[in-house]
Amino acid sequence: MAAGLGGGCSDAAGTLLALNELAGKPLPQGHLHRLASRLGADVPFFLAREPAVGRGTGAQLSAVTLLPYWYLLVNPGLPLSTRWVYENLDLAGLPGPPATEAWDPEHPETWVRNDLGMVAVNRFPELTQLLAGLNDAGAWCQGISGSGLTLFGLFRTREAAHQAGLRLRRTFRGWLAVARGLTGSEPDMTWEHHVWTI
């Protein structure tokens, strides 16, 4: 809860899909998308089950294809309210997102950015040390998920992510896990359920 991983929004999306399935699928995808938009900013994203760029409030989605990145997730267990993060976000000072077509999957360090993450870092400056620790452990790039407080590092292989987690575990007492991200090009969704805690 309050980890910045979209738990509540994914539950809402799953409930919408399940209810539609149980009712014999009376609602088309567009109608489900409109309902999801009214439930929460990230709910439409979880309806699609593929990587996407969200614009506006999150309902305008553009699908993207990614490499099979491996993520080391790091959560220090600090208390941070999503509402507080949004209340302290300077909307006027935010840069626009990069164009979807300009994204290079080979260079995530050029587009991994989370404006909400800076609010979390301002509240908890010690997060800067954790981000530096991910970098020192060999992360391709690193950032903060959602409104926080789960940090992540991208790695090219599961072994590299796992070794980085073992290295951080020597001094870090929070929650650590390794997961593989979706690519948008694979029909097999079994990787969704592969999470290894460290």
Backbone bond lengths (Angstrom), bond angles and torsions (degrees), N, CA, C in turn:
res aa  C-N    CA-C-N  psi(-1)  N-CA   C-N-CA  omega(-1)  CA-C   N-CA-C  phi
1 M - - - 1.441 - - 1.523 109.90 -
2 A 1.343 116.29 139.65 1.463 122.26 -179.24 1.518 111.75 55.29
3 A 1.340 117.19 37.14 1.464 121.65 -179.81 1.516 112.21 -98.47
4 G 1.338 117.94 -7.25 1.456 120.24 -177.75 1.516 113.10 76.99
5 L 1.340 117.27 19.88 1.459 121.63 -177.94 1.534 112.47 -107.93
6 G 1.313 117.86 9.12 1.458 121.22 175.39 1.513 114.68 72.88
7 G 1.318 118.10 27.82 1.461 120.91 -177.80 1.515 113.29 -59.32
8 G 1.325 117.90 -49.77 1.460 121.80 -179.57 1.521 111.83 -65.02
9 C 1.333 116.36 -40.99 1.470 120.36 -179.02 1.519 111.70 -69.35
10 S 1.337 117.39 -37.28 1.465 119.02 178.14 1.524 110.39 -69.73
11 D 1.337 117.21 -34.48 1.469 120.01 175.14 1.525 110.44 -63.11
12 A 1.330 116.74 -42.85 1.464 120.68 179.81 1.527 110.95 -63.56
13 A 1.345 116.84 -43.09 1.465 120.78 178.88 1.524 110.44 -64.21
14 G 1.318 117.07 -43.32 1.459 121.14 178.59 1.526 111.87 -61.70
15 T 1.330 116.38 -38.41 1.467 120.69 178.28 1.521 110.90 -65.67
16 L 1.336 116.75 -43.85 1.467 120.35 177.40 1.531 111.32 -59.03
17 L 1.324 116.26 -47.19 1.460 120.47 -179.21 1.529 111.50 -64.21
18 A 1.338 116.78 -40.59 1.462 120.63 -179.50 1.531 111.09 -66.37
19 L 1.341 117.16 -44.13 1.464 120.42 179.44 1.530 110.91 -62.91
20 N 1.326 116.04 -40.37 1.463 119.45 179.00 1.527 110.58 -65.88
21 E 1.319 116.48 -39.40 1.472 121.11 178.56 1.531 110.55 -64.76
22 L 1.340 116.77 -46.33 1.461 121.09 -178.35 1.526 112.19 -64.74
23 A 1.336 115.79 -28.20 1.469 120.43 -179.69 1.533 112.16 -87.64
24 G 1.331 117.58 4.37 1.456 120.25 179.18 1.515 113.73 88.17
25 K 1.320 117.54 21.39 1.467 125.15 178.33 1.540 113.47 57.54
26 P 1.344 117.43 54.75 1.471 118.89 179.02 1.528 113.48 -74.66
27 L 1.332 117.51 -21.65 1.466 119.99 -175.89 1.519 110.84 -101.80
28 P 1.332 117.63 128.01 1.470 120.22 175.79 1.526 110.35 -72.29
29 Q 1.327 115.82 166.90 1.465 121.61 -176.06 1.528 112.14 -56.65
30 G 1.340 117.01 -40.68 1.468 119.87 -179.64 1.509 112.64 -60.99
31 H 1.322 117.24 -39.37 1.473 121.44 179.09 1.532 109.66 -68.05
32 L 1.338 116.25 -43.62 1.465 119.79 176.79 1.527 110.98 -58.87
33 H 1.327 115.98 -40.56 1.466 121.35 179.80 1.534 110.76 -61.21
34 R 1.335 116.68 -42.54 1.472 119.90 179.28 1.528 111.08 -65.68
35 L 1.338 116.65 -41.63 1.467 119.62 176.31 1.530 110.89 -62.00
36 A 1.330 115.52 -43.76 1.467 120.68 -179.02 1.522 110.81 -61.12
37 S 1.327 117.66 -38.68 1.468 121.82 -179.08 1.516 111.65 -61.48
38 R 1.341 116.70 -30.44 1.461 120.26 -179.20 1.528 111.93 -81.29
39 L 1.326 117.06 -18.29 1.462 120.85 -178.80 1.524 112.93 -84.35
40 G 1.327 117.27 -35.23 1.460 120.28 -177.99 1.510 111.23 178.74
41 A 1.320 116.40 154.11 1.466 121.63 -173.77 1.523 112.89 -59.60
42 D 1.328 118.33 -35.52 1.461 120.80 -175.21 1.524 113.84 -97.95
43 V 1.335 118.22 -3.22 1.467 120.19 -177.11 1.534 111.97 -62.21
44 P 1.355 120.13 -43.75 1.471 118.86 177.91 1.526 113.36 -57.99
45 F 1.333 116.71 -36.07 1.462 120.91 179.17 1.527 110.95 -57.97
46 F 1.340 116.81 -42.29 1.458 120.15 -176.39 1.522 112.94 -77.74
47 L 1.311 118.45 -13.84 1.465 120.43 173.67 1.527 110.74 -67.40
48 A 1.340 115.80 -36.78 1.465 120.81 -172.29 1.523 113.25 -78.09
49 R 1.315 118.82 -29.50 1.467 123.27 179.82 1.524 112.77 58.90
50 E 1.328 116.01 39.79 1.463 120.65 176.65 1.530 108.36 -152.22
51 P 1.331 117.99 159.07 1.460 120.01 178.27 1.528 110.56 -63.16
52 A 1.321 116.57 140.92 1.461 120.42 -179.87 1.514 109.98 -156.75
53 V 1.323 115.23 156.86 1.458 122.54 172.17 1.522 106.82 -97.49
54 G 1.327 116.97 128.40 1.458 121.15 178.05 1.514 110.64 -103.13
55 R 1.320 116.24 136.42 1.463 121.78 177.55 1.514 109.40 -123.45
56 G 1.331 114.72 166.87 1.459 119.37 -178.12 1.517 109.40 66.10
57 T 1.317 116.45 -128.41 1.468 119.98 177.45 1.529 111.75 -85.15
58 G 1.327 116.64 2.28 1.456 121.29 -179.38 1.510 113.34 112.18
59 A 1.326 116.85 -8.95 1.468 120.52 -176.13 1.527 112.68 -82.79
60 Q 1.336 118.02 -21.48 1.466 121.31 178.94 1.529 107.68 -88.25
61 L 1.320 116.10 102.35 1.461 121.32 -172.31 1.520 111.84 -110.23
62 S 1.327 115.79 137.24 1.463 122.74 173.83 1.521 107.38 -122.64
63 A 1.324 116.82 116.81 1.462 120.96 -178.77 1.525 110.44 -64.76
64 V 1.328 116.53 143.32 1.466 122.17 176.17 1.527 107.97 -131.29
65 T 1.314 115.66 155.58 1.465 121.74 174.83 1.517 108.13 -105.45
66 L 1.311 116.28 128.70 1.462 121.95 -178.36 1.523 110.46 -118.70
67 L 1.303 114.93 161.68 1.456 120.16 171.50 1.527 108.36 -74.07
68 P 1.330 118.85 163.51 1.471 120.21 178.29 1.528 110.99 -75.57
69 Y 1.318 115.35 74.94 1.460 120.32 179.82 1.524 110.50 -68.36
70 W 1.316 114.40 151.09 1.464 121.83 171.22 1.519 107.44 -111.04
71 Y 1.320 116.06 136.99 1.459 121.65 -175.75 1.520 110.63 -116.54
72 L 1.323 115.53 133.66 1.457 121.00 167.15 1.517 105.61 -100.06
73 L 1.318 116.71 117.11 1.459 122.74 179.79 1.518 109.11 -98.07
74 V 1.321 116.47 133.95 1.461 123.01 -175.50 1.529 108.04 -131.95
75 N 1.326 116.94 119.30 1.462 119.88 179.83 1.523 109.91 -126.36
76 P 1.356 117.05 116.31 1.461 120.45 -177.20 1.527 113.90 -80.32
77 G 1.346 117.81 -5.80 1.460 119.89 177.81 1.514 114.64 74.66
78 L 1.324 117.77 24.24 1.459 121.11 178.58 1.527 109.90 -81.07
79 P 1.343 117.72 145.46 1.463 120.02 -178.70 1.531 111.33 -78.73
80 L 1.330 116.35 123.13 1.464 120.13 178.51 1.527 108.61 -150.05
81 S 1.323 115.20 120.66 1.460 121.11 -179.24 1.526 110.44 -83.83
82 T 1.336 116.80 133.20 1.466 121.25 176.33 1.524 109.85 -58.30
83 R 1.312 116.50 -41.08 1.471 120.50 179.11 1.519 110.58 -59.14
84 W 1.346 116.98 -43.56 1.463 120.78 -179.62 1.527 110.38 -62.07
85 V 1.332 116.26 -40.69 1.469 120.33 -179.93 1.523 110.12 -60.51
86 Y 1.331 117.09 -48.30 1.469 120.27 -179.17 1.527 111.90 -65.95
87 E 1.325 116.61 -35.35 1.466 119.80 178.78 1.523 111.86 -67.39
88 N 1.319 117.56 -24.74 1.458 121.86 -178.21 1.525 113.39 -104.67
89 L 1.319 117.31 9.95 1.464 121.99 178.18 1.520 109.63 -84.92
90 D 1.324 116.65 128.18 1.462 121.95 178.30 1.532 108.65 -86.68
91 L 1.334 116.17 91.47 1.459 120.60 -176.84 1.516 112.66 -62.95
92 A 1.322 117.01 -35.42 1.465 120.76 -176.77 1.527 111.50 -66.26
93 G 1.314 117.17 -28.42 1.459 120.35 -175.85 1.507 114.76 -93.14
94 L 1.352 118.45 5.53 1.462 120.44 -175.88 1.519 111.92 -81.47
95 P 1.327 117.11 135.63 1.471 119.29 172.10 1.523 109.51 -76.62
96 G 1.304 117.59 157.48 1.460 121.34 177.40 1.514 110.45 -75.02
97 P 1.351 116.75 159.70 1.466 119.33 178.28 1.513 110.73 -71.77
98 P 1.323 117.73 153.33 1.467 119.67 175.68 1.522 110.36 -66.31
99 A 1.306 116.37 155.08 1.461 120.44 177.48 1.518 109.42 -64.00
100 T 1.326 116.80 137.90 1.465 121.25 -177.97 1.520 111.26 -56.48
101 E 1.332 116.61 -41.26 1.461 119.07 -176.80 1.522 112.68 -69.82
102 A 1.344 117.40 -14.93 1.461 120.90 -179.50 1.525 111.65 -87.51
103 W 1.307 118.38 -7.01 1.457 120.73 -176.78 1.516 110.48 -73.61
104 D 1.308 116.16 130.22 1.455 122.01 178.38 1.529 107.81 -108.17
105 P 1.349 118.36 110.28 1.464 120.40 -178.26 1.522 113.40 -57.78
106 E 1.342 116.23 -23.65 1.469 119.82 -179.66 1.526 112.71 -77.29
107 H 1.342 116.96 -12.64 1.472 120.43 -177.01 1.525 111.06 -133.00
108 P 1.346 117.43 67.88 1.463 119.67 -179.15 1.523 112.75 -63.10
109 E 1.330 116.46 -21.76 1.470 118.72 179.57 1.530 112.14 -63.18
110 T 1.339 117.45 -17.20 1.466 120.11 179.39 1.528 112.51 -86.12
111 W 1.348 117.79 -13.98 1.460 118.34 -177.96 1.525 115.38 -133.27
112 V 1.321 118.75 -4.82 1.469 119.28 175.26 1.523 107.65 -72.89
113 R 1.327 114.74 110.63 1.467 120.66 -178.54 1.522 108.20 -153.10
114 N 1.312 115.88 142.03 1.460 120.83 177.95 1.532 107.77 -139.94
115 D 1.325 115.62 107.70 1.461 119.78 -178.77 1.525 112.03 -64.27
116 L 1.322 117.36 -30.97 1.465 120.16 177.21 1.528 110.81 -67.43
117 G 1.327 116.14 -29.47 1.456 120.17 -178.63 1.512 113.17 -60.84
118 M 1.335 117.23 -33.19 1.467 119.85 -179.80 1.522 111.14 -67.59
119 V 1.330 117.12 -31.64 1.466 120.38 176.11 1.524 109.21 -64.39
120 A 1.337 116.15 -43.17 1.463 120.94 178.82 1.526 111.34 -63.42
121 V 1.332 117.48 -41.58 1.469 121.39 179.91 1.535 110.25 -65.69
122 N 1.321 117.50 -38.82 1.469 120.03 177.79 1.524 111.10 -63.70
123 R 1.323 116.92 -33.77 1.470 121.01 178.95 1.519 111.27 -77.03
124 F 1.341 116.92 -38.91 1.460 122.30 -178.75 1.524 109.31 -126.96
125 P 1.331 118.92 85.44 1.477 121.34 -177.79 1.528 113.80 -57.70
126 E 1.337 117.49 -22.25 1.469 119.58 179.89 1.524 112.46 -65.27
127 L 1.325 117.31 -15.50 1.467 120.12 176.37 1.528 111.17 -63.38
128 T 1.337 116.31 -28.20 1.461 120.58 177.81 1.522 110.72 -59.64
129 Q 1.345 116.04 -38.52 1.468 119.95 178.97 1.521 111.32 -67.69
130 L 1.339 116.85 -37.39 1.464 119.79 178.06 1.527 111.27 -66.69
131 L 1.332 116.35 -40.51 1.464 119.92 177.29 1.526 110.48 -63.15
132 A 1.344 115.92 -40.51 1.469 120.28 177.08 1.525 110.51 -64.88
133 G 1.337 116.67 -35.95 1.459 120.61 178.36 1.523 111.52 -64.62
134 L 1.331 116.98 -38.15 1.466 120.33 176.28 1.523 110.57 -64.64
135 N 1.327 115.89 -41.14 1.463 120.34 177.51 1.526 110.62 -62.44
136 D 1.334 116.12 -45.93 1.464 120.71 179.97 1.531 111.93 -64.03
137 A 1.334 116.06 -28.02 1.468 120.59 -179.45 1.526 112.00 -82.15
138 G 1.337 117.01 1.32 1.458 120.12 174.06 1.511 116.51 102.89
139 A 1.348 117.37 12.75 1.464 119.09 179.87 1.524 110.44 -63.75
140 W 1.306 115.80 138.91 1.466 123.50 176.53 1.525 108.63 -61.27
141 C 1.331 115.88 -44.34 1.454 123.44 170.97 1.523 106.20 -158.98
142 Q 1.324 116.96 168.99 1.451 120.13 -176.07 1.524 110.00 -146.69
143 G 1.331 115.37 161.72 1.454 119.44 -179.62 1.510 110.88 -171.11
144 I 1.339 115.28 -168.49 1.456 122.74 179.97 1.523 108.02 -117.74
145 S 1.323 116.65 135.58 1.458 121.63 -177.27 1.525 111.19 -86.90
146 G 1.315 116.21 130.72 1.463 121.20 175.31 1.504 113.03 54.96
147 S 1.320 115.56 -136.68 1.461 120.26 178.41 1.516 111.11 -88.97
148 G 1.312 117.47 9.19 1.464 122.87 174.77 1.526 110.60 89.11
149 L 1.278 114.25 171.06 1.460 128.18 10.83 1.520 113.35 -114.90
150 T 1.297 118.23 37.44 1.458 119.88 174.39 1.517 109.20 -89.22
151 L 1.329 115.79 124.71 1.455 121.73 175.38 1.526 107.66 -95.80
152 F 1.330 116.18 157.69 1.461 119.12 178.71 1.523 110.04 -142.22
153 G 1.312 114.00 152.39 1.450 121.73 170.57 1.509 108.05 -124.59
154 L 1.331 118.12 138.86 1.464 122.59 176.58 1.519 109.07 -92.62
155 F 1.340 115.32 136.92 1.455 121.96 179.07 1.522 109.08 -133.72
156 R 1.329 115.35 155.68 1.464 120.01 -178.16 1.528 112.73 -80.03
157 T 1.335 116.53 -26.14 1.468 119.34 -177.59 1.524 110.08 -135.36
158 R 1.340 115.41 158.35 1.459 120.49 176.23 1.522 110.28 -62.16
159 E 1.331 116.17 -41.03 1.464 119.90 -177.91 1.530 111.21 -61.96
160 A 1.336 116.89 -41.75 1.466 119.89 179.32 1.524 110.91 -64.09
161 A 1.331 117.09 -41.31 1.472 120.40 178.40 1.522 110.32 -65.59
162 H 1.329 116.95 -42.04 1.460 120.93 -179.60 1.525 111.24 -64.47
163 Q 1.327 116.86 -44.39 1.466 120.37 179.22 1.528 110.98 -62.95
164 A 1.332 116.86 -38.61 1.464 120.21 177.49 1.527 110.50 -63.99
165 G 1.348 115.71 -39.78 1.459 119.56 177.37 1.515 112.21 -63.15
166 L 1.325 117.37 -41.62 1.457 120.76 177.54 1.523 110.96 -63.41
167 R 1.332 116.02 -37.13 1.473 119.88 178.86 1.526 110.58 -65.93
168 L 1.347 116.53 -44.94 1.463 119.57 179.80 1.517 111.65 -68.19
169 R 1.336 117.07 -32.52 1.454 120.99 -177.66 1.524 112.67 -60.22
170 R 1.319 117.27 -21.62 1.482 120.30 -179.97 1.520 111.84 -60.93
171 T 1.331 116.77 -32.45 1.471 119.41 -177.02 1.532 113.19 -123.62
172 F 1.337 117.81 -16.23 1.462 121.51 -175.14 1.522 109.87 -97.11
173 R 1.340 117.62 130.14 1.460 121.54 -176.05 1.522 113.71 -107.13
174 G 1.307 117.91 5.42 1.463 120.73 179.09 1.521 111.71 -82.86
175 W 1.331 115.00 -158.79 1.462 122.47 -177.62 1.522 109.82 -91.52
176 L 1.341 116.97 130.88 1.469 123.27 178.05 1.523 109.20 -126.89
177 A 1.326 116.59 141.22 1.472 120.11 175.73 1.523 108.76 -153.15
178 V 1.333 115.46 154.41 1.463 122.44 174.64 1.523 107.63 -114.55
179 A 1.329 116.55 132.96 1.469 121.04 178.39 1.519 109.26 -141.85
180 R 1.321 115.59 154.82 1.459 120.85 176.54 1.518 108.60 -101.76
181 G 1.315 116.23 135.31 1.451 120.96 179.91 1.517 112.66 -83.19
182 L 1.326 115.51 158.88 1.460 121.20 175.35 1.518 109.33 -76.13
183 T 1.315 115.95 152.07 1.464 120.03 -177.18 1.525 113.37 -105.12
184 G 1.327 117.23 -25.75 1.455 120.76 -175.20 1.510 112.88 87.43
185 S 1.328 117.75 -5.08 1.470 120.61 -179.12 1.524 112.01 -117.47
186 E 1.337 117.32 0.73 1.460 120.84 -177.25 1.527 110.68 -110.41
187 P 1.323 117.71 126.32 1.462 119.06 177.26 1.528 112.53 -72.86
188 D 1.325 117.36 -24.48 1.457 121.59 -178.78 1.525 109.20 -79.30
189 M 1.326 116.63 119.95 1.460 120.77 -177.06 1.532 112.34 -100.47
190 T 1.334 118.26 14.27 1.456 119.52 -175.29 1.522 112.43 -64.26
191 W 1.335 118.19 -23.56 1.465 120.01 179.94 1.518 112.21 -65.71
192 E 1.322 117.68 -18.82 1.458 120.47 178.54 1.529 111.64 -56.32
193 H 1.302 116.42 -30.98 1.460 120.62 -171.78 1.527 112.91 -98.56
194 H 1.313 117.69 7.66 1.456 121.20 -178.35 1.525 110.36 -97.98
195 V 1.318 115.71 100.18 1.460 122.15 175.90 1.526 107.12 -131.43
196 W 1.302 115.98 130.15 1.460 121.18 179.10 1.529 108.70 -114.83
197 T 1.330 117.42 118.51 1.461 119.67 176.85 1.520 108.86 -85.85
198 I 1.317 114.12 150.11 1.466 120.79 -176.77 1.527 108.64 -116.26
